[in-house]
Amino acid sequence: EFLGRDDPQGAVLDALVDRREEGMTVFELRSRVDTDIDGLEDALSELKRDSLIVAESEEDRTMIKPADRVVPDPEAPAEAPEESFVDWIRRRVGL
């Protein structure tokens, strides 16, 4: 769901994943994402609507963080390469 996001949504998610622990303010995002403030606002609205980001108030500012499901698990096994037709036949026949 989040992998196919177009710019600037994809750029926002990438920036947030890079700083997943601390989060980023709108101003910090604005400096990292190549879009105007209206484009950034639209991207944040859509990402929030789709529950891909969370906004948390810390002291006197709002920090935006990626939702847990957006952050890749570094301990997850890498995807196995796609099985070829020949490998499938070998496996099915038992060779």
Secondary structure as the mmCIF struct_conf table of DSSP 4:
data_model
#
loop_
_struct_conf.conf_type_id
_struct_conf.id
_struct_conf.beg_label_comp_id
_struct_conf.beg_label_asym_id
_struct_conf.beg_label_seq_id
_struct_conf.end_label_comp_id
_struct_conf.end_label_asym_id
_struct_conf.end_label_seq_id
TURN_TY1_P TURN_TY1_P1 LEU A 3 GLY A 4
HELX_LH_PP_P HELX_LH_PP_P1 ARG A 5 ASP A 6
TURN_TY1_P TURN_TY1_P2 ASP A 7 PRO A 8
HELX_RH_AL_P HELX_RH_AL_P1 GLN A 9 ASP A 18
TURN_TY1_P TURN_TY1_P3 ARG A 19 GLU A 22
STRN STRN1 MET A 24 MET A 24
HELX_RH_AL_P HELX_RH_AL_P2 VAL A 26 ARG A 32
BEND BEND1 VAL A 33 THR A 35
HELX_RH_AL_P HELX_RH_AL_P3 ILE A 37 ARG A 49
TURN_TY1_P TURN_TY1_P4 ASP A 50 SER A 51
BEND BEND2 LEU A 52 LEU A 52
STRN STRN2 ILE A 53 GLU A 58
TURN_TY1_P TURN_TY1_P5 GLU A 59 ASP A 60
STRN STRN3 ARG A 61 PRO A 66
HELX_RH_3T_P HELX_RH_3T_P1 ASP A 68 VAL A 70
BEND BEND3 VAL A 71 VAL A 71
TURN_TY1_P TURN_TY1_P6 PRO A 74 GLU A 75
BEND BEND4 ALA A 76 ALA A 76
HELX_LH_PP_P HELX_LH_PP_P2 PRO A 77 SER A 84
HELX_RH_AL_P HELX_RH_AL_P4 PHE A 85 VAL A 93
TURN_TY1_P TURN_TY1_P7 GLY A 94 GLY A 94
#
